[in-house]
Amino acid sequence: VQPFAFINKSTLLKISAMGVAFIILVHLLMSMTHHEKTLFSETVSFPQDAGSINALTPMFTLSKKESNLQVNFSAPVSNSWLELEGSFVNTETGKEFGFNKGIEYYYGYTDGENWTEGRREETVLLTEIPAGTYYLEYKATRDSTYNMQNAVQNVNLQVKYDVTLSRNLLWTI
């Protein structure tokens, strides 16, 4: 067993800082090619006494060879949940890119302390979506066991195209 070679900590720190700066520069240059275009944004209301909404968005065109779609949705859930299930359908090939995500938010008071659990908004990211004309077919389902007076009345839905993926930068660093 041989001892490790001496590594000057200040030299290692300088090289690491230059490497991180280079990675950030590459990320910024690549993010300039992303459009972050909002394709669809709408607030959809649940019909009275209905547990779910089924809907289609207008058609939209994805122009890049491959890109990503980000679905942001939120709802004023209160001690209940909401589930969003959807598929981006290519109108030419019929190929579908699906997702299923739920949100829930619970709160209460126990043993002298307030507590909360969950979130009222969520994000779904679909990557490597090929170019073409698409529409989103989705279904939003709310908690049907909950008192209808206090049930979720609407859901906010937003679809963005070609968003910058900052998580890749964080993983690399």
C-alpha positions as YAML, in Angstrom:
chain: A
units: angstrom
residues:
- id: 1
  name: VAL
  ca: [0.00, 0.00, 0.00]
- id: 2
  name: GLN
  ca: [1.44, 3.32, -1.06]
- id: 3
  name: PRO
  ca: [0.43, 6.68, 0.41]
- id: 4
  name: PHE
  ca: [-1.70, 8.99, -1.73]
- id: 5
  name: ALA
  ca: [0.10, 11.63, -3.71]
- id: 6
  name: PHE
  ca: [-0.06, 15.12, -2.25]
- id: 7
  name: ILE
  ca: [-2.95, 17.22, -3.62]
- id: 8
  name: ASN
  ca: [-2.77, 20.94, -3.06]
- id: 9
  name: LYS
  ca: [-6.24, 21.91, -1.78]
- id: 10
  name: SER
  ca: [-6.17, 25.42, -3.27]
- id: 11
  name: THR
  ca: [-5.27, 24.02, -6.72]
- id: 12
  name: LEU
  ca: [-8.06, 21.45, -6.45]
- id: 13
  name: LEU
  ca: [-10.51, 24.18, -5.42]
- id: 14
  name: LYS
  ca: [-9.50, 26.42, -8.37]
- id: 15
  name: ILE
  ca: [-9.85, 23.59, -10.90]
- id: 16
  name: SER
  ca: [-13.23, 22.59, -9.44]
- id: 17
  name: ALA
  ca: [-14.48, 26.20, -9.57]
- id: 18
  name: MET
  ca: [-13.38, 26.51, -13.22]
- id: 19
  name: GLY
  ca: [-15.13, 23.22, -14.03]
- id: 20
  name: VAL
  ca: [-18.38, 24.37, -12.41]
- id: 21
  name: ALA
  ca: [-18.16, 27.74, -14.20]
- id: 22
  name: PHE
  ca: [-17.66, 25.93, -17.53]
- id: 23
  name: ILE
  ca: [-20.67, 23.66, -16.87]
- id: 24
  name: ILE
  ca: [-22.84, 26.70, -16.02]
- id: 25
  name: LEU
  ca: [-21.68, 28.51, -19.17]
- id: 26
  name: VAL
  ca: [-22.55, 25.50, -21.36]
- id: 27
  name: HIS
  ca: [-25.96, 25.27, -19.64]
- id: 28
  name: LEU
  ca: [-26.67, 28.97, -20.27]
- id: 29
  name: LEU
  ca: [-25.66, 28.70, -23.92]
- id: 30
  name: MET
  ca: [-27.84, 25.62, -24.43]
- id: 31
  name: SER
  ca: [-30.80, 27.20, -22.64]
- id: 32
  name: MET
  ca: [-30.75, 30.05, -25.17]
- id: 33
  name: THR
  ca: [-32.00, 27.57, -27.79]
- id: 34
  name: HIS
  ca: [-35.13, 26.76, -25.74]
- id: 35
  name: HIS
  ca: [-38.34, 28.67, -26.50]
- id: 36
  name: GLU
  ca: [-40.37, 27.95, -23.32]
- id: 37
  name: LYS
  ca: [-43.58, 28.55, -25.24]
- id: 38
  name: THR
  ca: [-46.95, 28.25, -23.44]
- id: 39
  name: LEU
  ca: [-49.19, 26.05, -25.60]
- id: 40
  name: PHE
  ca: [-52.25, 25.93, -23.39]
- id: 41
  name: SER
  ca: [-53.38, 27.64, -20.20]
- id: 42
  name: GLU
  ca: [-56.86, 27.34, -18.77]
- id: 43
  name: THR
  ca: [-58.91, 27.02, -15.60]
- id: 44
  name: VAL
  ca: [-61.44, 24.21, -15.92]
- id: 45
  name: SER
  ca: [-64.42, 24.00, -13.59]
- id: 46
  name: PHE
  ca: [-66.06, 20.80, -12.40]
- id: 47
  name: PRO
  ca: [-69.76, 20.47, -13.20]
- id: 48
  name: GLN
  ca: [-72.02, 20.38, -10.14]
- id: 49
  name: ASP
  ca: [-72.02, 16.92, -8.49]
- id: 50
  name: ALA
  ca: [-69.52, 15.51, -11.03]
- id: 51
  name: GLY
  ca: [-66.46, 13.66, -9.79]
- id: 52
  name: SER
  ca: [-64.38, 14.15, -12.92]
- id: 53
  name: ILE
  ca: [-63.79, 16.27, -16.03]
- id: 54
  name: ASN
  ca: [-62.86, 14.83, -19.43]
- id: 55
  name: ALA
  ca: [-61.54, 17.33, -21.96]
- id: 56
  name: LEU
  ca: [-59.42, 17.90, -25.06]
- id: 57
  name: THR
  ca: [-57.19, 20.86, -25.79]
- id: 58
  name: PRO
  ca: [-56.92, 22.53, -29.18]
- id: 59
  name: MET
  ca: [-54.26, 21.07, -31.50]
- id: 60
  name: PHE
  ca: [-50.74, 22.48, -31.39]
- id: 61
  name: THR
  ca: [-47.57, 21.87, -33.39]
- id: 62
  name: LEU
  ca: [-44.20, 20.90, -31.96]
- id: 63
  name: SER
  ca: [-41.52, 22.04, -34.41]
- id: 64
  name: LYS
  ca: [-38.27, 20.71, -32.93]
- id: 65
  name: LYS
  ca: [-37.06, 17.22, -33.87]
- id: 66
  name: GLU
  ca: [-37.28, 16.22, -30.19]
- id: 67
  name: SER
  ca: [-38.17, 18.34, -27.22]
- id: 68
  name: ASN
  ca: [-40.05, 18.31, -23.93]
- id: 69
  name: LEU
  ca: [-43.47, 19.22, -22.60]
- id: 70
  name: GLN
  ca: [-44.11, 20.46, -19.08]
- id: 71
  name: VAL
  ca: [-47.58, 20.24, -17.55]
- id: 72
  name: ASN
  ca: [-48.21, 22.48, -14.52]
- id: 73
  name: PHE
  ca: [-51.47, 22.05, -12.67]
- id: 74
  name: SER
  ca: [-52.91, 23.29, -9.42]
- id: 75
  name: ALA
  ca: [-56.18, 23.16, -7.52]
- id: 76
  name: PRO
  ca: [-57.44, 24.56, -4.22]
- id: 77
  name: VAL
  ca: [-57.52, 21.14, -2.52]
- id: 78
  name: SER
  ca: [-58.27, 21.27, 1.20]
- id: 79
  name: ASN
  ca: [-58.06, 18.00, 3.14]
- id: 80
  name: SER
  ca: [-58.69, 16.21, -0.14]
- id: 81
  name: TRP
  ca: [-56.99, 15.22, -3.39]
- id: 82
  name: LEU
  ca: [-57.17, 15.64, -7.16]
- id: 83
  name: GLU
  ca: [-55.69, 13.41, -9.85]
- id: 84
  name: LEU
  ca: [-54.79, 14.44, -13.39]
- id: 85
  name: GLU
  ca: [-54.37, 11.79, -16.07]
- id: 86
  name: GLY
  ca: [-53.54, 12.74, -19.63]
- id: 87
  name: SER
  ca: [-52.04, 11.80, -22.97]
- id: 88
  name: PHE
  ca: [-50.43, 13.92, -25.65]
- id: 89
  name: VAL
  ca: [-51.68, 12.31, -28.86]
- id: 90
  name: ASN
  ca: [-49.86, 12.72, -32.19]
- id: 91
  name: THR
  ca: [-52.58, 13.36, -34.79]
- id: 92
  name: GLU
  ca: [-50.55, 11.86, -37.66]
- id: 93
  name: THR
  ca: [-49.23, 8.65, -36.04]
- id: 94
  name: GLY
  ca: [-51.67, 8.16, -33.16]
- id: 95
  name: LYS
  ca: [-48.72, 7.64, -30.77]
- id: 96
  name: GLU
  ca: [-49.49, 8.71, -27.21]
- id: 97
  name: PHE
  ca: [-47.26, 10.13, -24.48]
- id: 98
  name: GLY
  ca: [-49.12, 9.72, -21.21]
- id: 99
  name: PHE
  ca: [-48.82, 10.82, -17.60]
- id: 100
  name: ASN
  ca: [-50.68, 10.43, -14.33]
- id: 101
  name: LYS
  ca: [-50.07, 12.65, -11.31]
- id: 102
  name: GLY
  ca: [-51.99, 13.57, -8.19]
- id: 103
  name: ILE
  ca: [-52.03, 16.45, -5.78]
- id: 104
  name: GLU
  ca: [-53.23, 16.38, -2.22]
- id: 105
  name: TYR
  ca: [-53.18, 18.78, 0.66]
- id: 106
  name: TYR
  ca: [-54.12, 17.91, 4.22]
- id: 107
  name: TYR
  ca: [-53.89, 19.95, 7.38]
- id: 108
  name: GLY
  ca: [-54.98, 19.74, 10.97]
- id: 109
  name: TYR
  ca: [-54.27, 20.36, 14.62]
- id: 110
  name: THR
  ca: [-52.92, 17.55, 16.82]
- id: 111
  name: ASP
  ca: [-51.41, 17.63, 20.29]
- id: 112
  name: GLY
  ca: [-51.20, 21.42, 20.37]
- id: 113
  name: GLU
  ca: [-49.49, 21.77, 16.97]
- id: 114
  name: ASN
  ca: [-50.67, 22.64, 13.49]
- id: 115
  name: TRP
  ca: [-49.52, 20.32, 10.71]
- id: 116
  name: THR
  ca: [-49.74, 20.22, 6.93]
- id: 117
  name: GLU
  ca: [-48.97, 17.56, 4.36]
- id: 118
  name: GLY
  ca: [-48.82, 17.70, 0.57]
- id: 119
  name: ARG
  ca: [-49.00, 20.47, -2.02]
- id: 120
  name: ARG
  ca: [-51.65, 22.26, -4.05]
- id: 121
  name: GLU
  ca: [-49.65, 22.28, -7.29]
- id: 122
  name: GLU
  ca: [-47.62, 19.76, -9.26]
- id: 123
  name: THR
  ca: [-45.48, 19.54, -12.39]
- id: 124
  name: VAL
  ca: [-45.12, 16.71, -14.91]
- id: 125
  name: LEU
  ca: [-42.23, 16.69, -17.39]
- id: 126
  name: LEU
  ca: [-42.28, 14.58, -20.55]
- id: 127
  name: THR
  ca: [-39.04, 14.42, -22.52]
- id: 128
  name: GLU
  ca: [-38.02, 13.31, -26.02]
- id: 129
  name: ILE
  ca: [-41.36, 14.15, -27.65]
- id: 130
  name: PRO
  ca: [-40.92, 14.05, -31.47]
- id: 131
  name: ALA
  ca: [-42.06, 16.86, -33.77]
- id: 132
  name: GLY
  ca: [-45.64, 16.79, -35.00]
- id: 133
  name: THR
  ca: [-49.17, 17.99, -34.38]
- id: 134
  name: TYR
  ca: [-50.63, 17.02, -31.01]
- id: 135
  name: TYR
  ca: [-53.57, 17.54, -28.71]
- id: 136
  name: LEU
  ca: [-53.87, 16.79, -25.01]
- id: 137
  name: GLU
  ca: [-56.63, 14.50, -23.86]
- id: 138
  name: TYR
  ca: [-57.00, 14.66, -20.08]
- id: 139
  name: LYS
  ca: [-59.18, 13.65, -17.17]
- id: 140
  name: ALA
  ca: [-59.21, 15.40, -13.81]
- id: 141
  name: THR
  ca: [-60.76, 13.44, -10.94]
- id: 142
  name: ARG
  ca: [-61.53, 14.92, -7.52]
- id: 143
  name: ASP
  ca: [-62.18, 13.31, -4.15]
- id: 144
  name: SER
  ca: [-65.77, 12.05, -4.40]
- id: 145
  name: THR
  ca: [-66.05, 11.01, -0.74]
- id: 146
  name: TYR
  ca: [-65.60, 14.58, 0.40]
- id: 147
  name: ASN
  ca: [-68.53, 16.92, 1.15]
- id: 148
  name: MET
  ca: [-69.52, 18.44, -2.23]
- id: 149
  name: GLN
  ca: [-69.81, 21.91, -0.69]
- id: 150
  name: ASN
  ca: [-66.12, 21.82, 0.20]
- id: 151
  name: ALA
  ca: [-64.94, 19.83, -2.84]
- id: 152
  name: VAL
  ca: [-62.46, 21.17, -5.38]
- id: 153
  name: GLN
  ca: [-64.38, 23.35, -7.85]
- id: 154
  name: ASN
  ca: [-61.72, 23.92, -10.52]
- id: 155
  name: VAL
  ca: [-58.26, 22.97, -11.72]
- id: 156
  name: ASN
  ca: [-55.68, 25.25, -13.36]
- id: 157
  name: LEU
  ca: [-53.81, 23.62, -16.22]
- id: 158
  name: GLN
  ca: [-50.83, 24.95, -18.18]
- id: 159
  name: VAL
  ca: [-48.76, 23.20, -20.87]
- id: 160
  name: LYS
  ca: [-45.33, 24.56, -21.82]
- id: 161
  name: TYR
  ca: [-43.17, 23.44, -24.73]
- id: 162
  name: ASP
  ca: [-39.37, 23.29, -24.95]
- id: 163
  name: VAL
  ca: [-38.53, 24.24, -21.36]
- id: 164
  name: THR
  ca: [-35.00, 24.49, -19.99]
- id: 165
  name: LEU
  ca: [-34.08, 21.55, -17.77]
- id: 166
  name: SER
  ca: [-32.17, 22.94, -14.80]
- id: 167
  name: ARG
  ca: [-32.11, 19.58, -13.07]
- id: 168
  name: ASN
  ca: [-29.47, 18.39, -15.56]
- id: 169
  name: LEU
  ca: [-27.23, 21.25, -14.46]
- id: 170
  name: LEU
  ca: [-27.67, 20.36, -10.79]
- id: 171
  name: TRP
  ca: [-26.93, 16.68, -11.39]
- id: 172
  name: THR
  ca: [-23.78, 17.53, -13.34]
- id: 173
  name: ILE
  ca: [-22.46, 19.90, -10.68]
...
